[in-house]
Amino acid sequence: MTLTLYYHPLASYCWKVLIALYEHGTSFAPRLVDLADPAQRAELAALWPLARFPVLRDGDRVVPESSIIVEHLDRHHPGPRPLVPADPDRALEVRRWDRLLDSYVQASVQEIVADRLRGAGGDVARAYATLATTYALLERQLGATGWLAGDAFGLADCAAAPALFYAATLQPLPAHAARLRAYFERLVARPSVRRVLDEARPHFGSYPFASAIEPRFR
């Protein structure tokens, strides 16, 4: 049965799901959605009334929300290794860092980018401060582990790749955060992440902070 992913190649939450699909080696049909196109937006809204991507269609089942999609893939289309551990306590740790990245890094990035797109010139100092705080948290967490939530690549790392990629275009990773910077390099060198970046590259010009993307990614 063919999976269909409704997504956009610049959307950070879509990157999380794409990385998981590529990690699992799962076949799927990509369905790029332009929300500015009324017909395409209506098609997505028919599946998920909030009309937000990513959305995965798996037969008669419609699965929205990036973290839920990754767990669905783990359960119903498993790859060589799970992205969420079977052990409940380890799974909670993975989910904790996944939520931190979405709720604080991704949300702060979206606030800053939305302000730029609106040309509002609003006060986004709190968003920048949140990025600095989460960078420090991540640097401390990475002191004892190879990946973000253990010694194996998992859901939290799927979330970290897009979160840190876009965050770094707004507030560069601190020079003194050696572990965080090394972790980011491991992320972008991973084949699944590199594939997502390669697929997104033709669209980077539409990102309002495209000039801050490192030349090696353009």
Backbone hydrogen bonds, N-H to C=O, Kabsch-Sander energy under -0.5 kcal/mol:
donor,donor_aa,acceptor,acceptor_aa,energy
3,L,27,S,-0.6
4,T,57,R,-2.2
5,L,29,A,-2.2
6,Y,4,T,-0.6
6,Y,55,V,-3.1
7,Y,5,L,-0.6
7,Y,31,R,-1.8
11,A,8,H,-1.3
15,W,11,A,-1.7
16,K,12,S,-1.5
17,V,13,Y,-1.2
18,L,14,C,-2.7
19,I,15,W,-2.9
20,A,16,K,-1.7
21,L,17,V,-2.7
22,Y,18,L,-2.6
23,E,19,I,-2.5
24,H,20,A,-2.3
25,G,21,L,-1.3
26,T,21,L,-2.1
29,A,3,L,-3.7
31,R,5,L,-3.2
33,V,7,Y,-2.8
35,L,33,V,-0.7
37,D,34,D,-1.9
41,R,37,D,-2.7
42,A,38,P,-2.3
43,E,39,A,-2.0
44,L,40,Q,-2.0
45,A,41,R,-2.7
46,A,42,A,-1.8
47,L,43,E,-0.8
47,L,44,L,-0.9
48,W,44,L,-2.8
51,A,48,W,-3.3
55,V,6,Y,-1.7
56,L,63,V,-3.1
57,R,4,T,-2.9
58,D,56,L,-0.6
58,D,61,R,-3.2
59,G,2,T,-0.6
59,G,57,R,-0.6
61,R,58,D,-2.1
63,V,56,L,-3.5
63,V,61,R,-0.5
65,E,54,P,-0.9
69,I,65,E,-2.4
70,V,66,S,-2.2
71,E,67,S,-2.0
72,H,68,I,-2.4
73,L,69,I,-2.6
74,D,70,V,-2.3
75,R,71,E,-2.0
76,H,72,H,-3.1
77,H,73,L,-2.3
91,A,87,D,-2.5
92,L,88,P,-2.0
93,E,89,D,-1.6
94,V,90,R,-2.0
95,R,91,A,-2.6
96,R,92,L,-2.4
97,W,93,E,-1.8
98,D,94,V,-2.0
99,R,95,R,-2.7
100,L,96,R,-2.1
101,L,97,W,-2.3
102,D,98,D,-2.1
103,S,99,R,-3.3
104,Y,100,L,-2.2
105,V,100,L,-1.1
106,Q,101,L,-3.3
107,A,102,D,-1.2
108,S,104,Y,-1.1
109,V,105,V,-2.5
110,Q,106,Q,-2.6
111,E,107,A,-2.0
112,I,108,S,-2.2
113,V,109,V,-2.8
114,A,110,Q,-2.7
115,D,111,E,-1.8
116,R,112,I,-1.8
117,L,113,V,-2.6
118,R,114,A,-2.2
119,G,115,D,-0.8
119,G,116,R,-0.6
120,A,115,D,-1.9
121,G,115,D,-0.6
124,V,122,G,-1.0
128,Y,124,V,-2.0
129,A,125,A,-2.4
130,T,126,R,-2.3
131,L,127,A,-1.9
132,A,128,Y,-2.0
133,T,129,A,-2.2
134,T,130,T,-2.5
135,Y,131,L,-2.4
136,A,132,A,-1.7
137,L,133,T,-2.0
138,L,134,T,-2.6
139,E,135,Y,-2.6
140,R,136,A,-2.0
141,Q,137,L,-2.3
142,L,138,L,-2.4
143,G,140,R,-1.1
144,A,141,Q,-1.1
147,W,150,G,-2.2
150,G,147,W,-0.8
155,L,83,L,-2.9
157,D,154,G,-0.7
158,C,154,G,-2.0
159,A,155,L,-2.0
160,A,156,A,-2.0
161,A,157,D,-2.0
163,A,159,A,-1.7
164,L,160,A,-3.0
165,F,161,A,-2.0
166,Y,162,P,-2.3
167,A,163,A,-2.3
168,A,164,L,-2.4
169,T,165,F,-0.6
169,T,166,Y,-0.9
170,L,166,Y,-0.6
170,L,167,A,-1.5
171,Q,167,A,-3.1
177,A,174,P,-1.3
178,A,176,H,-1.8
181,R,177,A,-2.4
182,A,178,A,-2.3
183,Y,179,R,-2.3
184,F,180,L,-2.5
185,E,181,R,-1.8
186,R,182,A,-1.9
187,L,183,Y,-2.4
188,V,184,F,-2.5
189,A,185,E,-1.2
190,R,186,R,-0.7
190,R,187,L,-1.4
194,R,190,R,-2.9
195,R,191,P,-2.2
196,V,192,S,-1.5
197,L,193,V,-2.5
198,D,194,R,-2.4
199,E,195,R,-2.1
200,A,196,V,-1.7
201,R,197,L,-1.7
203,H,200,A,-2.4
204,F,200,A,-0.5
204,F,201,R,-1.4
206,S,203,H,-2.2
207,Y,204,F,-2.0
210,A,207,Y,-1.9
212,A,209,F,-2.0
213,I,210,A,-1.7
217,F,214,E,-2.3
218,R,214,E,-0.6
218,R,215,P,-1.1
